[in-house]
Amino acid sequence: MRHVELAVIGGTGLYKFPDLEQVERHAVDTPYGSPSDSIVVGQVGAHRVAFLARHGESHTIPPHRVNYRANVWALHHLGARRVVGVNAVGGIRADMGPRVLAVPDQVIDYTHDRLTSFCDVAGAQVRHIDFSEPYTDALRRDLLAAARRAGVAVVDGGCYGATQGPRLETRAEIARLRRDGCDLVGMTGMPEAALARELGLDYACLALVANWAAGCGDEGEISLPEIYANLEAVTAQVPKVIGALLAG
């Protein structure tokens, strides 16, 4: 198969990549089980792109049940060397409200009981990766520059707090995340970023703010219809950013 220039992992609200042409579907068997869905590979202009719906194309897999190892391994197996993880998140910091796009530069992992490493199999070599900077700086900068070229507003930096899900967080939990220095909260940022690092992939996160995290906005109870409306609006910007990234 021809070289895959970029892989995109779509989160909640992004189950297909609209600009793909000459599409092929790949059901990849991995040593770690099955990925969330078939990987769709196609063309965006002259560029070869792979797309995978993290929760499955019908959103049937909750965050704590995603087979992150199989997903990342399968994209690597198909030849991807750069991966953009698109993640729906809640906003904590004042400038990260609903419908904002952000490219975080740090992460704190609050998840538990997930398979977090390719070392978690018998006989595997134990590798202690440097994870001081969890996102690849060059790809982050390329994403930010692409957004500017596409005329899409994006926030540079911020700390992503990865929680277990699938429930949303309590006000007290968000207050703790804020004290810890988190600016965004989501459920799928880890272990995806660490697994990409283990395989030597360039990885960056494009975070789509769907709602204020608990206690951070003026609203009371978080409304799921409002979340989906915000996601629909902000997800429409993603193909513009990815297109500009590829054209870079």
N, C-alpha and C positions, 0 to 999 in steps of 0.2 A: 504494500500500500504506500502511496505517496506520503511524504513528510507532512505531519500535522504541525502547523505553525503556532497555533494557540489552542488551548482547551478552556472552555467556560463551564463552570459548574453552577447550574441555576438553582436558586433557593425558592422559597415560597413566592408564588406569583410568576415565576419564570420557568415554565415547563417545556417550552419550545423556543428555539432561536429563530426569529422570523425571517432573517435575511439569508438563510442557508439555501444554496442551490446545488443541484447534482448530488442529492443526498444519498448516503449509504448508511444502513444500520448495522452495528456490530454488537453481537451478543458475545461478550468476552468471558471466558472461563479463567478464574484466577486461583492462585493457591490459597486465597482467603475467603472463598465463596463467591457469590454472585454480586455484581454491582447493583445499584439501585434500579437501573433500567438499561436497555440497550443504549450504546453510545452512538449518537448521530454525528456523522462526519460529512461535511460538504464544503462548498465554496462560498466565500464572501468576496466577490470580485475575483482577484487573482490569488486569494489567500485560502489556504486549507485550514478549516476550523473543526474542532470536535466539541460537541455539546453533550452534557449529561445532566439530567434532572435529579438533583440530590435526593428528593423525596419520592422519586418516581413520577412519571408523567401524569398520573392521576392523584398525586399527593397521598399515597397510602402508607408511607413510612415515616413514623415520628422521629424527631431529632435524635433521641437516645437509641434508636434501633437502626439508624443508617449504618451501612457497612462501609465505613470510611476507608478502611484498608483496601477493600476490593475496588472501590471507586478510584482511588489515587493510583493504585497499581495498574488498573486497566488503562487509564489515560496514558501513563508512562509506557505501557506495553504497546500502545498504538502510535507511539513516537512523539507525543507532546513533551515539550521541554519548558513551556511557559503555561501557567495555569492562573486564571482569574476566578476566584470564588465569589459569587454574588450571594450576599447574605441579607435577609430581612432582619431588621434590628429595631429595638426601642431606643429612643433618645434620652440621655441623661443630662448632658451638657446643654447650656442655654441656646447655643447656636446649632444644635443637632435635633431640631424638631421634625415633625412629620413632613415627608416628601423631600427631605434633604438627602443628598448623596455624600458619602464620606469615604476616604481611603485611609483607614487607620494604620498606625505604625507600631502599636503595641497590643499585647493581649494578656489577660489574666484568665487562667483556666479554673473554673469552679465545678467542672463536670466530674462524674464519678462512674465507676463500673463500665467504662468504655474500653475497647481494645485500642490502645493509644500508640502502638509501635509495631513495626515489622519484626522486631526482636521477640515478640510474644509468641513464638512457635519453637518447638523443640529443635535444638541443633542450630538455630539461627545465630549469626554473629551478633554480639552485643555492641551497638554503636552509640556513643555519647555525643550527639550532635550539639553544636553551638547554636543556641536558640536565643541569644541575647537580643537579636533583632529578628522577630518572628516572620516578618514579611521582607521579601527581596527588594532592596532599596531601588535598584535600577528599574524594576517593573513598576513599583509604586510611582516613581517619577514619570515613567512613560504613561501610566494611566492618568496622572494629573495633567500632563501636557496634552494628552488626547482629549480630555474633557474640555480643556481651554479651547483647543482647535475646533471642537464640535459646538462650542457655545453653551456648554452645560455647566452650571455652577456645581462646585464640589468642594468639600471641606478637606483640607490637607492635615492628616494626622488624627490622633485620638487613640484612646485605649479601649479595646473591645473586651468586655467581660463575657466569657462563655459560660452559660448556665445549662443545667441538665435538661429542663423541659420535660414533657411538652407543655406543662402548665406555665402561665406567666408568673412573674415574681411578686412577692409581697412588697408593701411599702418599706418595711424594715430591711428586707433584702436589698432593695435598690438603694436605700440610705447607706447600707454597708458598702455596696459597690462604689457609690459616690465617694465615701471616705477612703476607699482603697485606690481611688484615682481613675475609675472607669468612666468613660464618656458615652459609651454605647453598650447595650446588652443584647445578646443573641444566643442561640442554642446550637449553632452548627459550626462555629469558627474553629473549634478544636474537637478532635485531634487532627483535623484536615490539614492545617498549616504545618504541624510538626511532621506528619507523614510525608508531605511534599518535600520537606527539608531532608528527611531520611533518604529519599530517592534522588536528591540533587536537583529537584525541579525548582525553577523560579516560580514564586507564588505570591500573589497579592490579593487583598480583599476589597471588593467594591460593595460597601454597605449601604443598604436602602432603608431609610428610617420610615417605619410603618406607623409608629405611634410614640407618644411620650411614654416612657417607663413609669411604673406606678409611683404616684406622688410627685412627678416632675413637671406636669403641665397644669393647666387650669381645669382640665376635665376631671370628672369623678371616675366612675367605673369605665374601664377601657372597653370600647365598642368594637366587636369583631367586624361588623359591616364597614365601619369607618377605617379600620386597619386595611381591609381589602380594597377599599376605594383609594386610600393613600398609596398602597402598593401598586395598584394598576397605573396610577398617574406617574409614579417615580420609575417604575419598570420600563415605561415607554422611552426613557432616556438612555437605557442601557445599550441598545443596538447602536445608537449614535456614538457613544463613547468607545465601544468595541470596534466599530468601523474605523473611527479615527485612530485608534491604537494600531490596527492592522496597517492602515495607510501610512502611519508614522514616518 
